[in-house]
Amino acid sequence: MSAGSLWSCAFLLLLSSIGSLWPAEISCRNEDGDPVDWFLLYKLPKYIRKESPGTGLEYMYMDSLMQAWQLSKFLINMTQSALGQTLNQLYEAYKSKNDSTAYVIYNDDVPHSKHYSRKQGHAKGFLLLDKSQGFWGIHSIPLFPPFPEEGYRYPPTGKQNAQMAICVTFRFNQFAEIDKQLLCYNPNIYNCSIPDIFHSDLPNLQKLCVGSVLPLIPWRHLSKLQSAQGENFLHFAKSRFFVDDIYVAWMAQLLQTDLLAESWQHDGQKLPSNCSLQHHVYNINLIKTPWNSTFRSYYDHSKWCVSWRYEDQWTCIGDLNRAPQQAWRGGGFICTQNQYIYKAFRHMIFHYHNCKITPEDGYE
């Protein structure tokens, strides 16, 4: 090898070693621990038709580098899962106790607590950011995530039903809008850190974090958000003062599309399909995975909806079930017209209830 080649190799090694000294930007992470613009995770229920019971920990996964669901080689309780890889950044920030990062964890059903919050938002999520960028995770899992000092774990109570999670990476300037959305939610924050350098940019989160007096909460708020890599999202946030079904009264009408809605459908805790307004909302009651197995909405604790018309391509993922009691709860949905996300969800709908059911209605 020539002297020039040796110098080139040495220079590249030096650059590599210097680069490793700098921490990677805060971001949603895939199962290899690499940054991604967004990911979606659909944990499957323990019981799926025509299959022997699983562990209740298997999940489907897709992200900004994929175009379809894949069955993960990991289980959701493993630190190698996308949730584990992503939340590890929050846990590391907690351990470092520096003033350059802010984080918030919220859930109406808090780990190790017998108290269930009904006055605050029916919302579950987490966020971590610095002055450059961060991520926002929205999910449906009660008692999750663990307190930072405990490290990553998945609650045994989350095995029975299907669950959903979405993570989106945002530049710092987007968190001012997220701050407004979370004020609307009034989420039940059970662990947080908002250092002084973030107070002017995140005034509502700072007040929510310490439990101080909040400003006037709007009855609803709509925000346009853009991911770090330029993916456009629309976020609906409703407060407890917006006493109505968010699917019918707001989302379907504003998006100007009929919606197919998947949410936890338990007896006495569900609303029927609704055709009372210009744009209708139909309840999904049977889901088919890409591997042709099926499960009922009764065993699905996730909350999502898609446009009935393929050309509209809306997919929304969020916090609220179609249930009478949830008209009085805060929460919201993040929506996208990403064609691959839409296709992934739309093709899972096997049967839904029309407003006037006939034996043929609602099959895909």
N, C-alpha and C positions, 0 to 999 in steps of 0.2 A: 504494500500500500504506500502511495506517495505521501510526502510530508504534507502536501496540500489537503489530501483526503483525511489524514489524521487530524489536522486542525479543524476540518469541517465536522468530523464526528465529535470531537471534543466540544466544539461550540454548540452543537445540537444537544449533547448531553447536559451542558451547562444550562441551556434554555429550559430543558425539561425539568431539571432540578429546581430552578428558580420558580418556574410555574407551579410546581407542587407545593411551594411554600405559601402560596396565596390561597385562601379559602375559596371554594367554588361558590358561585352566586346561589342565593336561596331560590329554590325552584321545586315544582312537583318532580318526583323522581320515579323512574320506571323500575322494573324488577332487577335490573343490572346496576341500579344506583345512579344511572345517568339522568341528566336533566331533560324534561319534556315540557312542552307548552301546556299540555293538559292530559289527563287520563280519566278513564271511566272504569269503575269496578262494580260488577254485579255478582254479589255472593248468592249462590244457589241455596234453596231450602234443603232441609235434611231429607224430606220425602218428595221424590219426583215420580210421577206415574210411570209404571212399567219398568222401574229400576229398583234394585235393592237400596235400602237406606244408605246415604252417604254419611260423611262425618259432620255435615252441616258447615264445613269450612272451605269447601271448594268454591272457586269463583271464576267468572269470565272477566276478561280484561281487554281494553283497547286504549290506544293513546294517539297523540298527534302524528306518530310515525307509522300508524297502522290504518287499515281500511275496513277491518271487520273484527268481530269478537274472536278471541282465542281463549281456550281453557288454560288457565294458569298451571304451571308445573309446581307452584307453591300453594300452600294453604294460607288463609287470611290471618291466622294467628302467628305466622312466621315473620321474623324481622326482615326476611328477604322479599316479602310481599311489597307491592307498590305503596300501600299505606304505611308499612313498617319503615321502608326506605325514606319516605317523605317525612313522617313524624319524627324520625331520628334527628333531623335537623333542629326541630323544635326542642327536643330533649337536650341536645347539645347546647343550644342557646340558653336553656334554663340553667345548665350546669356552669356555664361560663360566667353567668351573672354580669355580663357587660351591658353598657348603656347604648349600644349601637343597633340592637334588635328589639323589636316589639312582638309580643305574641298574645293570643287570646284563645281560650278553649271554652266552648259553651255547649250545654245540653240541658233540655228540660228534665232529663232523667240522669242524675249525677252518680258516678261510681261511688259505692260504699254508703249511699244515702237512702234512707227510707222515705224522705220527703220528695214528693213529685210536684214540680212547679206548674201550676195552671194559670197563674196570672201573667207569667212571662211567655215569651214566644215558644210555640211548638217547633223549635228549631234546634239543629244539631250541627256543629261545625268547629273549625279551627282555622287560625291564620297565623302566619309568621312573616315578618318583613324587616328589611333594613331600609336605608335611604336610597337604595338602588332598586330593589324589587323584592317580591315575596310571593307567597301562594295563599289561596283561599280554598279550603276543603269544605264541602257540604255533604252530609251523609244522613242516613236514617237509623243508625245503630244506637239503641239505648245503652247507657252506662259506658260510653266510649267517647274519646280515648281515655286511657288511664291518666292519673296525675303524673306530671313530668318526673317526679322523683322515683316513680315505680318502673319506668321504662315501658317498652311496648308490650302490650298484651291484648288479647281479644276476649270479651266477656262470654262465658258459657251460655248465657241467656240469649246470645245473638246467633245461636246455631240453628234453631228450629225454623225460622222464617227467612225468606230471601231479604237481602239488604242491598242498598245502593250507595255509592260514593262517587263524587266527582271532585277533581282537583284542577284548578286553573292557576297558571303562573301569570302574575301581573307586574308591570312596572310600578314604581312607587307612586306616580301621579294618579293611578287608578284607585288607590286606597282611600282617597278623599270621598269618592262616590260610594265605596263599600262602607265607609264610616256612616254615611247618611242612611244607607239601606239597613244597617244593623241597629241604628236608633229606632227605626220603624218597627223592627222585630221586638226590641227590648229583650234580647236573649238572656237566658240564665247562665251567666259567666261564672265558672267555678275555679278558674285559674287563669292568671293574666299578668302581663308586665308591659306597661306603656311608659318608658322613660321620658324624661322632660323634653328631649329633642323632638319627640313626636306629638306633643300636646297641641301645638298650633295646627297641625295637619289632621290629627285624629281626635278632635275635641269630644265627640260623642263616645267613642270607645274609651277614652280616658275616664269619662264620668261613669260609664257603665262598669268599668273595671274596678273603680274604688267605691262604687255604690253611692255617689253623690247625686244631688238633685239634677234631673234631666231637663233639657229644654222641652218646649212643646213638641209632642210626638205627632207627626203628620198621620192622617188616617191611611194613606198609602203613598208610595213613592216609586217611580220608574227610573231606572238608570241604564244608560248605554255604557258598556264596558268593552275594553279591548285587551286581549291577552298580550303577553310580551312579544309574541311572534305575529301579532296582527289579526288574530281570530276575533270576530265580532260577537258579542253577547248582549242580550237584553235581560235585565234583572227586575223582576216584580217583587216588591216588598209591601206587605200589608200589616197594619197594626191591629190590635184587638178592637179598635174603634171602627174598623171596616167590617161590619157584621154581615158577612155574606160568604157564599162559596166562591173562592178566588178563581176557580176554573171557569165557571159559567158567567159570573157577574163581571169579570175583568179580563182574564187572559184570552178566552176565545173571542170576545168581542173586539178587543184591541188588536189582536193578531189577525182578525177577520178570517177565521178558519174554524171549522168544526174540529173538535179534539177527541181523541181516544185516550182515556185516562186510566192509569194503573195506580191503585192505592190500596191500603189495607182494608179489606171488605169483610167486616165481622157483623154478625146479626145484631140489629139495633144500633149499629154504629156506621151506617152508610147512607148515602143519598142515592136515589135512583138516577138513571140517565136522564138528562134534561134537554128538552127541545122547546123551552118556553121563549127563548130569545132568538134573534136572527141566526146566531151561530151556536151549534149544539155541542153537547158534551156527552159522550157515550162511555159507560164503564166497561173496561176490559175485565173478563173473568177467567180467561185461560191463556197461559203463556206457553210458547213452544221454543225451546232452545235451538240453536243451529244444528244440534245433533238429534233433533226430532223427538226428544222427551218433553213432557209437558208438566206444568204445575198450576194450581189454582191461585187466584188472587187472595184467597183465604190464608194462604201460607206465604204471602209476599208483603213485607213491611216497607218496601220501597215506595216512592212517590214520583211518578213521571207521567208525561203525556206527549203525544205526537199529533201532528195534523192528520186528519182523515184523508185529505187530498194529498197525493204523492207530490204534486207540483209545488205545494207550499213548503214542505220540508222543514217544518218546525219540530224541534225536540226541546222539552222543558223538564228539568230535574230539580226537585226541591224538598220542601218540609211538610206539606200539609196533605192530609187525607181528604177524600170527599166524604165528610162526616158532619152531622149537624153541630156537634160540640166544637168543631174546629172553626166555625164561623166567628167564634169569640176569641180566637187565638192569633197571635202574630206569627208571621212566617213568610216564605216566598219561594220563587222559582227562578233559576237561571236558564235562559233559552238561547238556542243557536239554530242556524239554518245550515250547519255543516252537513253536506250530503252523505258522508260516510256514517256519521252519528245517527242521522235520520234513518238510513237504510238498516243499520244494525238493530235499532229499536223497532222500527215498523214491521220488519220481517218476523219479529217474535210474537206478534199478536195473532193468536189462533182463533179466538172467539170473543165477541163483545156483545153487550146488550143494547139494542136499539131502543127507542122510546116506545115503540109498539112492536112487541116481540112476536114474531112468527117462527115456525121451526127452522126456516132458512136464514133468518136475519142474523147478521153479525159474524158469519164465517168468512175467513180470509182464504 
